[in-house]
Amino acid sequence: MIDVCKVIFFLFLVNGLPPIASVVFGDRYGLAIDGGSLWFDGRPIFGRHKTIRGIIAGVTGGTLVFYLLGVSWWVATIAALLAMIGDLASSFIKRRSTFASGEDVVVLDQIFEALFPLLFLNQYLELDLQQNVSILFLFIATAYWSSRFWIHLTRRPLPKKYPRSIRSSIRIREWRACHEPLARWQTWFNLTSFLSQQVFLTWFFKLTGLYSRGAKNALDIRIVEKTFSFKELPESFDGFRVMFLVDLHLDGLAGLERKAAGIVNKLDVDLCCVGGDFRMKTYGKSKECIKKLKNFMQSVQARSGILGVLGNHDCIEMLPECEEAGIIMLVNDSWPVEKDGARIWIMGVDDPHYYRLHDAEQAAQGISAGDFSIFLAHSPEAYTEAAAIKASLYLCGHTHGGQICWADGAPILTNSRAPRYTAVGEWKYQEMQGYTSRGLGPSSIPVRFNCPGEITIITLKKMYL
């Protein structure tokens, strides 16, 4: 019985480490093992959920517990590798069928990742037929229900009616972002970002004397005027002015709130859209940010109101407080703006970058085909979904235009999975026009180089045939 428990624990550890690694590292190091290549049937070989990072995590974990099985380290390594091969075999079979990538299929998902290593371990462990059958049965049953619980915690869809008063216990990522006890845990397991941005780059700028200059640059906020023309725009909205604010990070740089408020207070606009990332950090308390947000939003005067969405730095529990600041928050929802009997729509989706809870189809419910719509998202990474629902204009930020750019203004890094041409300024995808703002405030490090912050004023024009 002890040997049976040891083998089951080994199988659980090896096969459980890849999904745990995906939560810890997020998008980092998540290179698909098939490189996105297609099989002869035109479908993915394994799918995007099978990554090199997962293989390394599983094999490494299995090797480190070799003593538990009472075998040599290399035997444990081979057994762990066979479990990963078995998992890939299941994915390969599923891709040849009608099952979607990531969809649970009982037995098929578990059988090979347990059978392959078990057959190998039988050469080194004294297991009889009954023990082998028991291991397979217990592993398959327990692994299936564990997988269902894991999906419930990390990837379950939001309710059809996503209430604004919802608490962050809905999913692990939201809970982690909203609660202080795990703040340090998140920091250290976000080690790449922590070291590169808050340690190495911060000290680099300080030691080179560029830090104060970069902070001064970050307070150099520009007004950027843009005009977009559309055939489907109602005539009464010809000349309609939209102020677009994104990446505010109001609690990240002293003087930013006051400087920005002095600018927006003088602007005459019809509507204000806010693209998220209200706070500087991605975890912990948001009290200081909300205080600054409420003060800042008093300077915004927009005849048709203020609409906003959440960003990847924002906690779901900030929603009621954002609305107290005067922002109508859209979470996979839409809002009509009316003028002289005509109507346009603002569609707002949840963060498509980190939480990946955006749902363009839900946001578009109730909007008639041919209606003019502005698609508001934190990052450009929902551009294909927005184009699919025929959005007219896509407004986003998140990239900060690079924040630290080359002399010609080209971003060094974009921090976005979307194509690089969507990283800053005007762009177009299919029939949809788009604009990515450089953002109001800086992120992570409160500096900017060759990339000033911006407040965007967008004028909508009717295109006449």
C-alpha positions, 0 to 999 in steps of 0.5 A: 500500500505504501508503494501505491501511495508513493507512486500516486504522489509522484504522478500527481506531483509531476503532472501537477507542476506544469499548471502550477508553473503557468499560474506562477509565471503567467505568460513568461517562458510559456513557449508552446512545445510545438511552436504553434506548428500545425499537423497535416490535418491543419490543426495544432500538433499539441496546442498552446497549453503544452509548453516547454516550461511545463515539461521542465517543471514536471521533469525537474519536480519528478527528479527531485523526489527520487528518494521518495520512490526509492530509485536512482535520480535518473530513473525518476527523471525518465519516469517524469519525462515519460509522464510528460510524453504521455500528456503530450500523447493525450493532447495529440489525440485530442487535437485530432478530434473535435475537442478544444484545447484545454477541454477536459476529457476523462480517462484520455487526459489521465491514462497515458501520463500515468501508464507510461511512467508506471510501466517503466517504474515496474522494472524497479519497483515490486508492484503486482497487477492489483497494485498497478490497476489500483494506481491507474484507477485512483490516479485517473479518478482523483486527477480528473476531479482535481483538474475540475477543481483547478479549472474552477479556481483559475479559469472558470468563466464569469457569471453572465451578469457580472455584478459590480459589487463582486468580490475577488474570491471569484478566482485565484488571480483576482483574490491574490491581487486584492488582498494584502497577505499575499502581496509579498508572495506575489512579488517574489514569484513575479521575480523577473519583473521585480528584479528587472524593473524595481531592482536592476533598472531602478538602480541603473537609472539612479547610478547613472544620474538619469533617474531624476531626469526620467521622473521629470520627463514623466511629468511632461504630459502632452495633449494629443489631438486625433481625428477618426472618420467613419461612414457609420457615425450618426450625423449628430455625432459629427465633431463629437470629442472624446477624451481618452485617459489610460494608465493613470497610475496616480499613486506612482509619481508625486505631482502627477495627479496635480499636473494632469488635473490642471490640464484636463480641467481646461479641456472641453469634451463630450465624453471621457473614456478611461482605459484602466490601470488606476494604481501603480502596483498590481497587488495590495491596498488601493486606498491611496490610489482611490483617494487620488482618483476621486480628486482627479476625476473632479477635474474632468468635465464631460457632457455625456459622462465618464466611462471606464474599464479595469486594467491589469494593475487594478483589483476587482474590488476597486469597482464600486470605489471607481464608480464613486469617483464618477466613472461608469465601469464597464465589465464586458458590458456596453453603454449607449450615448445619445445625442439629438435622437441618435445613439452610439455605443461604448463597449468595455471589456475586462482586462485582456492582458493578465486576467484575460477575462475580456468577453467581446461577444457579451459586451456587444449584446444588444447592439444592432449590426451597423451601429457605431461603437467604440471598443474600450479595453486596457490593452490591444490584445483583444483586437481580433475579438473586437474586429469580429464583432464589428467594432468601429474604433478600438481604444487602449493603452497598457504599453505606455508607448514603450515608456523607455524608447529609442531616440526616434520614439520606437518602443524597446519593449511593448509588454503586449502579445498583440502585434507590434504595430498596435503598440503605440498610436494609430493602427488598423485591423481589417475594417476596424480603426484603433488607437493605443495611447502612451498613457498618462502616468509611468508604470513600474519605474516612475521614469520616461525617456523619448516617450512623453505621457499623453491625454488624448482628445479624439474627434469623431467625424462623419465620412460622407460618400 
